Amino acid sequence: MAAAGRWGWGSGGGPRRWSLPPLIWMLLLASVGSGVRAAGARLYNAGGADAVWALDAGSVRAATGNSSAAWLVQFYSSWCGHCIHYAPVWRALARDVRDWASAIRVAVLDCAAEENYDTCRDYGIHFYPTFRYFKAFTKEFTTGENYKAGIDREPQTVRQTMIDFLQNHTQGNRPPACPSLDPVTSSDISPLLENNDGRYIAILFESNNSYVGREVILDLIQYKNIVVKRTLNSDKAFLKKLGITSVPSCYLIYPNGSHGLISILKPLRSFFSSYLKSLPGVRKKMVSQFPFTVKPNKDDNSEVIVWREFDKSKLYMADLESGLHYLLRVELAAHKTLEGAELKTFRNFITVIAKLFPGRQPVVKLLETLQEWLVSLPLDKIPYNAILDLVNNKMRISGIFLPNHVKWVGCQGSRPELRGYTCSLWKLFHTLTVQAVVRPRALANTGFEDNPQVVLQIMRRYLETFFGCRECAQHFEEMAKESMDSVKTLDEAVLWLWKTHNIVNNMLAGQPSEDPKFPKVQWPTPELCPGCHEEIKGLDSWNEVQVLTFLKHHYGTKNILNKYAEDQDEPNEIILETKQESKVNVILKNPNGKQELNLDLPNVLDPESHILDKLNNRPDRDKIEHPYESKIHIEAKQSGSFLGTGFSNIDMSLCVLLYVASSVFLMIMYFFSRMRSKWWKVKYYRSPV
């Protein structure tokens, strides 16, 4: 929906050659232009107040591989509503265990950032948020160990699982900064009472199921002149001797050899740790720099995004195509292979969208080609790379195209993590429900033609199987179980999705995932559809007849604008970044104001730069006779010429394969003929009389 497109769960010609003075003028104008806005930081800021290590594709392996400390990494997506809601909790956890960093560190990696797509795929991240532990001194690449604490992700629970994970290290690979977390016995404590090594020794007495002692030990590992140990309350006589009547309690042995039970207002971890840190002579150690670098988050003013003006009463093709791009090239990429229920769900999804998507001809043709390929392929297991090759048109089929990056228009958010993909999914499925009504014959001969719930069920299965935000998919499933079966007509399907979307808007109003510039409201608003609203007994009510009429118009083909939608020959738009190095990227607009170009200033000034060659060099898209050649070419790679003859490696491989097959066939026929000839000679042979 236009006003609240987030599920919280979770033209122009070729490039112009600019001379130096106009370029500098445009650079100055870009810095003050009203059409440019600064994008705020993502969900987490590296270091600082957040105390979270913000990793990326270039640092995650260096950080977690052969590290002197263990790691707990949250793989999240900045568009996922549940991840947005959980971010304050994760930041609070990181601040709470900041002093544990030399033993175990809390980090994040944003799988929605384009540079991290392949990394999240390598780590097998399907859903968000996903939590992985990485042990210290792990030399071989590992995808980590899954966090196993059910749905309870509160700081205390996560903190305790971090302790369990540290204790699962062997003596040989335990982080050097982490002391033993196992309890000592009363016989170990007695010699300590004669302490004379000039340090404090704090002994936490606690029950067997308590984590307080281990938490205090980790709270103090970065402090010198103090040692913290823990023991259990099993030796009642020893407890009585020391005057300990309740647990947890802290018994302190002073540097001068005196000792006694300390008085704490509340027997809580924070009280024990705070008291011990404040003792005279207890100071924090100097922490050495870690042997790897983590790219800091961009400052609020370092990332600039062009704001695109749009009409809220219109639907934009750029939003629908951007959603398809992200769905097919990013979200689906988390699944290296599709088989079984996953493959069936994807086949059905592509079948419905290929028949109903009211897109531009090249995009529709790509979807139809993908659908026909999936249906005709006699396999029950397909690698994702085969699908990606077709989506990227590696076979160079004439006339098919899907933009390879996002360009949000009606789904723009005031910050990068707001709206975007989830907004486009809502718009996509609303559009499909309406198209199913206005084009009832589109699904003929697909097996879905007599199912009024077809789009809703396809949406339900897609969210359940592929949607990254698990919490969001579960919430949608709960609503589907409650009322989706009541849908008996295609019109009712349109209204069911509209009602469900408004329920979600109502639940998420005021939540962290709400965009302040686009608040969650009941949609359509009176401004968009006055006839949709009426007053009954003093209360605002919906006129569902008018709502249905409005939805059919709003998500109808005639209301979709191709403004901002890119053609196949247009250069990709890249988000503008200004870095401290001597490199400045500038977005320029042609005088017609339509096409946006991203120019790298040093490369433009460099006489050896190939930027114009890159923009002008377009690969030929020759139409091939057999678009389903990818049945054989499951994991196709970009093919080149062979011996300068124009034949690709695939062409030569097919020739060799056919040659070998023909040779084998001829040999079989030859031996068969010989054997048949001998058989006839034996059968009709007559001995001479």
C-alpha positions in Angstrom: 0.0 0.0 0.0 1.2 3.5 -0.8 1.0 4.9 2.7 2.4 2.1 4.6 4.5 -0.3 2.6 6.4 -2.2 5.3 5.7 -5.7 6.7 7.3 -5.6 10.1 7.7 -9.0 10.8 10.7 -8.3 8.6 14.8 7.4 -21.2 17.1 9.2 -21.9 19.9 8.5 -24.3 23.5 7.4 -23.8 26.1 9.1 -21.6 27.1 12.7 -22.3 30.7 13.7 -22.4 31.2 16.5 -19.9 34.1 19.0 -20.1 35.9 19.8 -16.9 34.3 23.2 -16.0 30.7 21.9 -16.3 31.6 18.9 -14.3 33.0 21.0 -11.4 29.9 23.2 -11.5 27.7 20.2 -11.3 29.7 18.9 -8.4 29.2 22.1 -6.5 25.5 22.1 -7.4 25.1 18.5 -6.3 26.4 19.3 -2.8 23.7 21.9 -2.2 20.9 20.6 -4.5 17.5 20.3 -2.9 16.9 17.0 -4.7 19.6 15.2 -2.7 19.3 13.9 0.9 21.7 12.4 3.3 21.0 8.9 4.3 21.2 8.0 7.9 23.3 5.2 9.2 22.0 1.7 9.1 20.8 -0.2 12.2 24.2 -0.3 13.9 27.1 2.0 14.3 30.5 0.4 14.5 32.0 0.8 17.9 31.2 3.9 19.9 28.0 3.9 22.0 26.7 0.8 20.2 29.7 -1.4 21.2 28.8 -3.6 18.3 31.4 -4.9 15.8 29.9 -4.1 12.3 31.4 -6.6 10.0 31.1 -6.9 6.2 32.2 -9.1 3.3 35.8 -7.9 3.6 36.2 -8.4 7.3 34.1 -11.2 8.6 36.5 -14.0 7.7 39.5 -12.1 9.0 37.7 -11.4 12.2 36.3 -14.9 13.0 39.1 -17.0 11.5 41.9 -18.0 13.8 40.8 -15.3 16.2 42.1 -15.0 19.8 38.5 -14.4 20.9 35.2 -16.2 20.2 32.5 -14.3 18.2 28.7 -14.1 18.3 27.5 -12.7 15.0 24.0 -11.6 14.1 23.4 -11.9 10.3 20.5 -9.5 9.8 18.7 -7.6 7.0 18.2 -3.9 7.4 14.7 -4.1 5.7 13.5 -6.9 8.1 11.0 -5.4 10.5 11.8 -7.9 13.2 15.5 -7.0 12.9 14.7 -3.4 13.3 12.6 -4.1 16.4 15.4 -6.3 17.8 18.2 -3.8 17.2 17.9 -1.9 20.5 18.0 -5.2 22.4 21.2 -6.3 20.5 22.8 -2.9 21.1 21.9 -3.2 24.8 23.5 -6.7 24.9 26.7 -5.4 23.3 27.0 -2.6 25.7 26.3 -4.9 28.6 29.1 -7.3 27.7 31.6 -4.7 26.3 34.2 -5.8 28.9 34.0 -9.4 27.6 35.5 -8.4 24.2 38.9 -10.0 24.8 37.1 -13.3 25.3 34.0 -13.1 23.1 32.7 -10.3 20.9 29.3 -9.3 19.7 29.0 -8.4 16.0 26.5 -7.8 13.1 26.6 -8.2 9.4 23.9 -6.7 7.1 22.8 -9.2 4.5 20.7 -6.5 2.8 23.9 -4.6 1.8 24.8 -5.4 -1.8 28.5 -6.0 -1.0 27.4 -8.7 1.5 25.1 -10.7 -0.7 27.6 -13.4 -1.7 29.0 -13.6 1.9 25.6 -14.3 3.4 25.1 -16.9 0.8 28.4 -18.5 1.6 27.5 -18.7 5.3 24.1 -20.3 4.4 21.9 -17.5 5.8 18.3 -18.1 4.7 16.4 -16.1 7.3 16.8 -13.0 9.5 18.0 -12.6 12.0 20.3 -15.6 12.2 22.8 -15.9 15.1 26.1 -17.8 14.7 28.8 -18.5 17.2 32.5 -18.8 16.0 35.0 -20.5 18.3 38.4 -19.0 18.9 41.5 -20.3 17.0 39.4 -21.8 14.2 41.8 -22.2 11.3 39.5 -23.7 8.7 36.5 -21.8 7.2 33.3 -22.5 9.1 29.8 -21.2 8.9 29.6 -21.1 12.7 27.3 -22.8 15.2 23.6 -21.8 15.3 22.3 -20.1 18.4 19.9 -22.5 20.0 17.7 -20.7 22.5 14.3 -20.9 20.9 12.5 -17.7 20.5 14.0 -16.2 23.7 16.6 -13.7 22.6 16.6 -11.4 25.6 20.0 -10.1 26.8 20.1 -12.3 29.9 19.4 -15.5 27.9 21.9 -14.6 25.1 24.5 -13.7 27.7 24.1 -17.1 29.4 24.4 -18.9 26.1 27.6 -16.9 25.4 29.0 -18.3 28.7 28.0 -21.8 27.8 29.7 -21.4 24.4 32.9 -20.2 26.0 32.9 -23.2 28.4 32.5 -25.5 25.4 36.0 -24.5 24.2 38.7 -27.1 24.9 41.7 -26.1 27.0 43.7 -25.8 23.8 41.5 -23.4 21.9 40.0 -21.4 24.8 40.5 -17.6 24.4 43.7 -16.7 26.3 42.0 -13.7 28.0 39.2 -15.9 29.3 40.0 -17.5 32.7 38.5 -20.8 33.8 34.8 -20.4 34.4 34.6 -23.8 36.2 33.9 -23.6 40.0 36.8 -24.2 42.5 36.4 -26.4 45.5 36.7 -25.4 49.2 40.1 -27.1 49.4 41.2 -24.7 46.6 40.0 -21.7 48.5 41.7 -22.4 51.8 45.2 -21.6 50.5 44.0 -18.4 49.0 43.0 -17.1 52.4 46.8 -16.6 53.0 46.9 -14.2 50.0 50.1 -12.2 49.9 50.6 -11.6 46.1 49.4 -8.0 46.2 46.1 -8.6 44.4 42.5 -8.8 45.4 40.9 -12.2 45.2 37.1 -12.2 45.0 35.2 -15.5 45.5 31.6 -15.7 44.4 29.5 -18.3 46.2 26.5 -19.4 44.3 24.1 -22.2 43.5 24.7 -24.8 40.7 22.3 -23.2 38.2 23.5 -19.6 38.8 25.4 -17.6 36.1 26.3 -14.6 38.4 29.8 -15.8 39.3 30.7 -16.5 35.6 29.3 -13.2 34.5 31.3 -11.3 37.2 34.5 -13.2 36.2 34.0 -12.0 32.6 33.1 -8.5 33.7 36.5 -8.2 35.4 38.8 -9.8 32.8 39.9 -6.4 31.5 40.9 -5.2 35.0 44.2 -5.7 36.7 45.1 -6.2 40.4 42.1 -8.5 40.9 41.2 -12.2 40.4 37.7 -13.5 40.5 36.7 -17.1 41.1 33.5 -18.9 41.7 32.5 -21.8 43.9 29.2 -23.7 44.6 27.4 -23.7 47.9 27.7 -27.5 48.3 30.1 -27.5 51.3 27.8 -26.2 54.1 30.4 -26.5 56.8 32.8 -24.3 54.8 30.0 -21.7 54.2 29.3 -21.7 57.9 33.0 -21.2 58.7 33.1 -18.1 56.5 29.8 -16.7 57.8 27.9 -17.1 54.5 24.2 -17.6 55.0 22.8 -16.9 51.5 23.9 -17.1 47.9 25.0 -15.5 45.8 27.6 -13.8 48.1 31.0 -12.4 47.5 33.9 -13.2 49.9 36.9 -10.8 49.3 40.5 -11.5 50.2 42.5 -8.2 50.3 46.1 -7.7 49.1 47.3 -7.4 52.7 45.9 -10.9 53.6 42.8 -9.8 55.4 39.5 -11.2 54.2 35.8 -11.0 54.8 32.3 -11.1 53.4 31.4 -7.9 51.5 28.2 -6.1 52.1 26.1 -5.6 48.9 22.8 -3.9 48.8 21.4 -6.4 46.3 23.0 -9.8 45.4 23.0 -9.0 41.6 25.7 -9.3 39.0 25.8 -5.5 38.4 26.2 -4.7 42.1 29.1 -7.2 42.5 30.9 -6.1 39.4 30.5 -2.4 40.2 31.8 -2.9 43.7 34.9 -4.8 42.6 35.8 -2.4 39.8 35.7 0.5 42.3 38.2 -1.1 44.8 41.5 0.9 45.3 44.2 -0.1 42.9 41.8 -2.0 40.5 42.3 -0.4 37.1 41.3 -1.2 33.5 44.1 -2.7 31.4 45.3 -1.1 28.2 43.6 -3.1 25.4 45.8 -3.7 22.3 44.5 -3.2 18.8 43.0 -6.2 17.1 44.9 -7.7 14.1 42.3 -6.8 11.6 40.4 -3.8 10.5 36.6 -3.3 10.4 35.4 -0.7 7.9 33.6 1.9 10.0 30.0 2.8 9.2 29.6 5.8 7.0 28.8 9.0 8.7 25.3 10.4 8.4 26.4 12.9 5.8 28.7 10.6 3.8 26.0 8.6 1.9 23.8 10.7 -0.4 20.7 9.4 -2.2 18.8 11.1 -4.9 15.2 11.5 -3.7 12.6 10.8 -6.5 9.4 12.8 -6.4 6.3 10.6 -6.9 2.6 10.7 -6.8 1.0 8.6 -4.0 -2.0 7.9 -6.1 0.1 6.1 -8.7 1.9 2.8 -8.9 5.4 2.8 -10.2 6.8 0.0 -12.4 10.3 0.7 -10.9 9.1 -0.5 -7.5 7.6 -3.7 -8.9 10.7 -4.5 -11.0 13.0 -3.6 -8.1 11.1 -6.0 -5.9 11.4 -8.8 -8.6 15.2 -8.1 -8.9 15.7 -8.4 -5.1 13.5 -11.5 -4.9 15.2 -13.4 -7.8 18.8 -12.3 -7.4 19.2 -11.7 -3.6 16.5 -13.4 -1.5 16.4 -16.6 -3.6 20.2 -16.7 -3.7 20.2 -17.9 0.0 19.1 -21.3 -1.3 21.9 -22.8 -3.2 19.7 -25.6 -4.5 15.9 -25.8 -5.0 14.3 -29.2 -4.5 11.2 -30.8 -3.2 8.7 -28.4 -1.7 11.0 -25.4 -2.3 11.2 -26.1 -6.0 7.4 -26.7 -6.2 6.7 -23.4 -4.4 9.1 -21.5 -6.7 7.6 -23.1 -9.9 4.1 -22.2 -8.8 5.1 -18.6 -7.9 6.8 -18.0 -11.2 3.9 -19.6 -13.1 1.4 -17.2 -11.5 3.6 -14.1 -11.8 4.5 -14.8 -15.4 0.8 -15.0 -16.3 -0.4 -12.0 -14.2 2.4 -9.5 -13.9 1.4 -6.4 -15.8 4.9 -5.4 -16.7 6.9 -4.2 -19.6 7.4 -6.7 -22.5 11.1 -7.5 -21.8 10.4 -8.3 -18.2 7.2 -10.3 -18.9 9.1 -12.2 -21.6 11.9 -13.1 -19.1 9.3 -14.3 -16.6 7.6 -16.4 -19.3 10.9 -17.9 -20.4 11.8 -18.7 -16.8 8.3 -20.3 -16.2 8.5 -22.4 -19.4 12.0 -23.5 -18.6 11.0 -24.6 -15.0 7.9 -26.4 -16.2 9.7 -28.3 -19.0 12.8 -29.1 -17.0 12.6 -32.8 -16.1 14.5 -32.4 -12.8 13.5 -32.5 -9.2 16.5 -30.6 -8.1 17.8 -27.3 -9.7 20.9 -25.3 -8.6 20.2 -21.7 -8.0 23.0 -20.7 -10.3 21.0 -22.1 -13.2 18.1 -19.8 -12.4 20.4 -16.9 -11.9 22.0 -17.4 -15.3 18.6 -17.3 -17.0 17.5 -14.2 -15.0 20.8 -12.5 -16.0 20.2 -13.7 -19.6 23.6 -15.4 -19.9 22.2 -17.1 -23.0 21.6 -13.7 -24.6 18.0 -14.4 -25.6 16.7 -11.5 -27.6 14.2 -9.2 -25.9 14.3 -10.3 -22.2 15.6 -8.0 -19.5 15.2 -7.3 -15.7 17.0 -4.3 -14.0 19.8 -5.6 -11.9 19.6 -3.2 -9.0 16.9 -1.5 -6.9 15.4 1.9 -7.6 12.6 2.6 -5.1 10.1 5.3 -6.0 6.8 4.9 -4.2 8.6 2.6 -1.8 11.4 5.1 -0.9 12.1 5.4 2.8 13.5 8.3 4.8 16.3 6.0 5.8 17.9 3.2 3.8 16.5 0.4 6.1 12.9 1.6 5.9 10.2 0.5 3.4 12.0 -0.7 0.2 11.7 -4.4 -0.5 8.9 -5.2 1.9 6.8 -2.3 0.5 7.4 -3.6 -3.0 6.3 -7.1 -2.1 3.0 -5.8 -0.7 2.5 -3.8 -4.0 3.4 -6.8 -6.1 0.9 -9.1 -4.5 -1.9 -6.5 -4.3 -1.3 -6.0 -8.1 -1.5 -9.8 -8.7 -4.8 -10.1 -6.9 -6.3 -7.4 -9.0 -4.9 -8.8 -12.2 -6.4 -12.2 -11.4 -9.8 -10.4 -11.3 -9.5 -8.3 -14.5 -7.8 -11.1 -16.5 -9.6 -14.2 -15.5 -8.4 -16.2 -18.5 -4.7 -15.5 -17.8 -4.3 -18.6 -15.7 -6.0 -21.0 -18.1 -4.4 -24.4 -18.4 -2.1 -23.8 -15.4 -4.1 -25.8 -12.9 -4.9 -22.6 -11.0 -7.8 -21.3 -13.1 -10.6 -22.4 -10.8 -8.9 -21.3 -7.5 -10.0 -17.9 -6.2 -7.3 -18.0 -3.5 -4.5 -18.7 -6.0 -2.6 -15.5 -5.5 -3.1 -15.5 -1.7 -1.9 -19.1 -1.4 1.1 -18.5 -3.6 2.0 -15.5 -1.5 1.5 -17.6 1.7 3.8 -20.4 0.4 6.4 -18.0 -0.8 6.6 -16.1 2.5 6.7 -19.4 4.4 9.5 -20.8 2.2 11.7 -18.0 1.0 10.9 -14.7 2.9 13.9 -13.8 5.0 12.1 -12.4 8.0 10.9 -15.6 9.8 8.9 -13.7 12.4 7.0 -11.8 9.7 6.2 -15.0 7.7 4.9 -16.6 10.9 2.7 -13.7 11.7 1.3 -13.8 8.1 0.7 -17.6 8.4 -1.3 -17.1 11.6 -3.6 -14.6 9.9 -3.9 -16.9 6.9 -4.9 -19.9 9.0 -7.5 -17.7 10.7 -9.4 -16.4 7.7 -8.0 -17.2 4.3 -10.2 -20.2 3.8 -13.2 -17.8 3.9 -12.2 -16.4 0.5 -14.6 -17.8 -2.2 -14.2 -15.3 -5.1 -11.4 -13.3 -6.7 -13.0 -10.1 -5.5 -12.9 -11.4 -1.9 -9.2 -12.2 -2.4 -8.5 -8.6 -3.3 -10.4 -7.4 -0.2 -8.8 -10.1 2.1 -5.3 -8.9 1.3 -6.3 -5.3 1.8 -7.8 -6.0 5.2 -4.8 -8.0 6.2 -2.4 -5.2 5.2 -4.4 -2.7 7.3 -4.2 -5.1 10.3 -0.5 -5.1 9.9 -0.4 -1.3 9.6 -2.3 -1.0 12.8 0.0 -3.4 14.7 3.1 -1.6 13.5 2.0 1.9 14.0 4.5 3.6 16.3 7.0 0.7 16.2 10.7 1.2 15.3 10.1 -0.1 11.8 7.6 2.7 11.0 9.0 5.3 8.7 8.2 8.7 10.2 7.8 10.2 6.8 5.3 7.5 5.8 3.4 6.6 9.0 1.3 3.4 9.2 -2.2 4.5 8.6 -5.4 2.7 7.5 -5.3 2.8 3.7 -6.7 4.2 1.5 -6.8 7.5 3.3 -9.9 9.8 2.8 -7.7 12.0 0.6 -7.0 9.2 -1.8 -10.5 7.7 -1.8 -13.3 9.8 -0.2 -15.9 7.3 -1.3 -14.2 4.5 0.6 -15.0 6.1 3.9 -18.4 6.7 5.5 -19.7 7.4 9.0 -22.0 4.9 10.7 -23.3 5.9 14.1 -20.5 8.4 14.5 -17.7 6.0 13.6 -15.5 5.9 10.5 -16.4 2.8 8.5 -15.4 1.3 5.2 -17.6 1.2 2.1 -16.1 -2.1 0.8 -17.9 -1.7 -2.6 -16.0 1.6 -3.1 -12.8 0.1 -1.7 -12.9 -2.7 -4.2 -13.5 -0.3 -7.0 -10.6 1.8 -5.8 -8.2 -1.2 -5.5 -9.0 -2.4 -9.0 -8.2 1.1 -10.3 -5.1 1.7 -8.1 -3.4 -1.6 -8.9 -4.7 -1.7 -12.5 -2.5 -1.5 -15.5 -3.6 2.0 -16.5 -2.4 3.4 -13.1 1.1 2.0 -13.4 3.7 4.6 -14.4 6.9 3.7 -16.2 8.6 6.9 -15.0 12.0 6.0 -13.5 11.8 2.5 -14.9 15.1 1.7 -16.7 15.6 0.4 -20.2 18.0 -2.3 -21.0 20.6 0.1 -22.5 20.6 2.5 -19.5 23.7 2.5 -17.2 23.1 1.2 -13.8 22.5 3.8 -11.1 24.7 3.4 -8.1 24.1 5.1 -4.8 26.3 8.1 -4.4 29.1 7.8 -1.9 31.5 10.4 -0.8 34.6 9.0 0.8 37.6 10.6 2.5 40.0 9.3 0.0 40.6 11.4 -3.1 37.6 9.8 -4.9 34.3 11.5 -5.4 31.3 10.0 -7.1 28.9 12.5 -8.6 25.3 11.9 -9.8 24.6 14.1 -12.8 21.3 14.7 -14.6 20.9 15.4 -18.2 19.0 18.6 -19.0 15.8 16.7 -19.5 16.1 15.7 -15.8 15.3 12.1 -16.5 18.5 10.1 -16.8 20.9 10.0 -13.9 24.6 9.3 -14.4 27.1 8.3 -11.8 30.6 9.6 -12.7 33.8 8.8 -10.8 35.6 12.2 -10.8 39.2 11.0 -10.8 38.5 8.5 -13.5 36.8 11.1 -15.7 39.9 13.3 -15.4 42.3 10.4 -15.9 43.2 10.2 -19.7 43.7 6.5 -19.4 40.2 5.9 -17.8 37.9 3.4 -19.5 34.7 4.7 -17.9 33.2 5.8 -21.2 34.1 2.5 -22.8 32.3 0.8 -20.0 29.2 2.9 -20.5 29.2 2.6 -24.2 30.2 -1.0 -24.6 26.9 -3.0 -24.9 27.0 -6.8 -25.4 25.1 -7.9 -28.4 21.9 -9.8 -27.5 21.5 -12.2 -30.4 18.4 -14.2 -30.4 19.2 -17.9 -30.0 17.1 -20.6 -31.5 16.8 -22.8 -28.4 16.1 -20.9 -25.2 16.0 -24.1 -23.2 19.6 -25.0 -23.9 20.2 -24.3 -20.2 18.6 -27.8 -19.5 22.0 -29.1 -20.4 23.9 -26.0 -19.1 22.8 -26.2 -15.5 25.6 -24.2 -14.0 26.5 -22.0 -17.0 29.3 -19.6 -16.9 30.0 -16.7 -19.3 31.3 -18.3 -22.4 33.9 -16.8 -24.8 35.0 -17.4 -28.3 36.8 -20.6 -29.3 39.9 -20.3 -31.5 38.5 -17.0 -32.8 35.8 -18.8 -34.8 32.9 -17.3 -32.9 31.9 -20.6 -31.3 31.6 -20.6 -27.6 32.9 -23.3 -25.2 29.4 -24.5 -24.8 29.0 -24.9 -28.6 32.2 -26.9 -28.8 31.3 -29.0 -25.9 27.9 -29.9 -27.5 29.6 -30.7 -30.7 32.0 -33.1 -29.0 29.2 -34.6 -27.0 27.1 -35.2 -30.2 30.1 -36.6 -32.0 30.8 -39.1 -29.3 27.1 -40.1 -29.0 26.9 -40.6 -32.8 30.1 -42.7 -32.8 28.8 -44.9 -30.0 25.4 -45.3 -31.8 27.1 -46.3 -35.0 29.3 -48.8 -33.3 26.3 -50.4 -31.5 24.4 -50.6 -34.9 27.5 -52.2 -36.5 27.8 -54.9 -33.8 24.1 -55.5 -33.8 24.1 -56.0 -37.6 27.1 -58.4 -37.3 25.4 -60.4 -34.6 22.1 -60.5 -36.5 23.8 -61.7 -39.6 25.5 -64.6 -37.7 22.2 -65.6 -36.1 20.5 -65.8 -39.5 23.4 -67.9 -40.9 23.1 -70.4 -38.0 19.3 -70.6 -38.2 19.0 -71.3 -41.9 22.2 -73.3 -42.3 21.6 -76.7 -44.0 24.3 -79.3 -43.8 25.1 -81.0 -47.2 23.7 -84.5 -47.6 
